[in-house]
């Protein structure tokens, strides 16, 4: 039951925002009384915190599974992007903005966890790309991992990137290509071009 509540809360929060969705909305969607929801989560703050951790672990597990497939580092980045876009419906609301504004402590804790995981993921991707001759061998990996993470976070800031100009999908694709063109060797650029020609319209 608790996991059902978390799944429903995650779906509603991502579609409508953390502030907009009430405990009544969650109970009504599940077809249960609000009292039942409160048996598992004493207040909305606790529910928001546990829901963000629930989503975080799903994303982390999915990224780990993608990395285990040992695909090309360039393809790996695009596959991770595809997976994250599928699970975080950022097109439909401003969940990051609402989380940051109304639940700042939860937002900062989540951001720190995401930063650590993403940093390790990016550095691992850079190491493999350099070993395979796809990325330049003189890269500052720590610098690039921080720039990568913070740029990805900035893409979700709708004051900087209103979605009436570019969709989140387009923003992510544009940034990934920008990132890769800055770090690829000629061999890597050829691989990137082939990938884009095959996989993107």
SULBEL-V547069 format. One record per residue. N is the residue number from 1. RES is the residue in one letter. NEAR is the number of other C-alpha atoms within 10 Angstrom. D_FIRST is the distance of its C-alpha to the first C-alpha in whole Angstrom. Layout:
# SULBEL-V547069
N;RES;NEAR;D_FIRST
N;RES;NEAR;D_FIRST
This chain:
# SULBEL-V547069
1;X;9;0
2;X;11;4
3;X;11;5
4;X;10;5
5;X;20;6
6;X;21;9
7;X;15;10
8;X;16;11
9;X;26;12
10;X;23;14
11;X;18;16
12;X;18;17
13;X;25;18
14;X;20;20
15;X;19;21
16;X;17;22
17;X;20;22
18;X;26;21
19;X;17;23
20;X;13;23
21;X;16;19
22;X;14;18
23;X;18;15
24;X;14;16
25;X;15;16
26;X;22;13
27;X;19;12
28;X;12;15
29;X;13;14
30;X;15;10
31;X;9;12
32;X;12;11
33;X;13;13
34;X;15;13
35;X;13;13
36;X;13;10
37;X;21;9
38;X;14;12
39;X;10;11
40;X;14;9
41;X;18;12
42;X;11;15
43;X;12;17
44;X;16;17
45;X;14;19
46;X;12;16
47;X;20;14
48;X;21;16
49;X;17;17
50;X;17;14
51;X;21;14
52;X;20;17
53;X;17;17
54;X;15;14
55;X;17;17
56;X;15;19
57;X;12;18
58;X;14;18
59;X;18;21
60;X;15;23
61;X;11;22
62;X;16;23
63;X;21;26
64;X;14;27
65;X;12;26
66;X;16;29
67;X;18;31
68;X;10;31
69;X;9;33
70;X;11;36
71;X;12;37
72;X;15;40
73;X;22;39
74;X;23;40
75;X;16;37
76;X;18;35
77;X;20;35
78;X;18;34
79;X;16;32
80;X;18;30
81;X;16;30
82;X;14;29
83;X;15;26
84;X;17;25
85;X;15;26
86;X;10;24
87;X;15;21
88;X;16;22
89;X;17;23
90;X;21;26
91;X;15;28
92;X;13;26
93;X;17;26
94;X;20;27
95;X;22;24
96;X;18;26
97;X;19;29
98;X;18;26
99;X;22;24
100;X;15;28
101;X;13;29
102;X;13;27
103;X;17;25
104;X;13;28
105;X;13;27
106;X;18;23
107;X;18;25
108;X;13;28
109;X;14;26
110;X;16;24
111;X;16;28
112;X;11;29
113;X;13;26
114;X;16;27
115;X;18;31
116;X;13;31
117;X;15;29
118;X;18;31
119;X;21;34
120;X;14;34
121;X;17;33
122;X;20;36
123;X;18;38
124;X;16;37
125;X;21;38
126;X;24;41
127;X;16;42
128;X;17;42
129;X;21;43
130;X;20;46
131;X;12;47
132;X;14;47
133;X;14;49
134;X;24;47
135;X;26;47
136;X;18;50
137;X;15;50
138;X;8;51
139;X;15;48
140;X;10;47
141;X;16;43
142;X;13;42
143;X;11;43
144;X;17;42
145;X;22;38
146;X;17;38
147;X;14;40
148;X;19;37
149;X;18;34
150;X;13;36
151;X;14;37
152;X;15;34
153;X;13;32
154;X;13;35
155;X;17;35
156;X;21;31
157;X;14;34
158;X;15;34
159;X;10;37
160;X;9;39
161;X;15;38
162;X;13;37
163;X;19;35
164;X;8;38
165;X;9;40
166;X;12;38
167;X;14;35
168;X;21;33
169;X;15;33
170;X;12;37
171;X;16;37
172;X;20;35
173;X;17;37
174;X;12;40
175;X;16;39
176;X;18;39
177;X;16;42
178;X;11;44
179;X;15;42
180;X;17;43
181;X;16;47
182;X;13;47
183;X;20;47
184;X;22;48
185;X;18;51
186;X;14;53
187;X;13;51
188;X;22;48
189;X;19;49
190;X;13;50
191;X;17;47
192;X;19;45
193;X;13;47
194;X;11;47
195;X;14;43
196;X;15;43
197;X;10;45
198;X;9;43
199;X;10;40
200;X;7;40
201;X;5;42
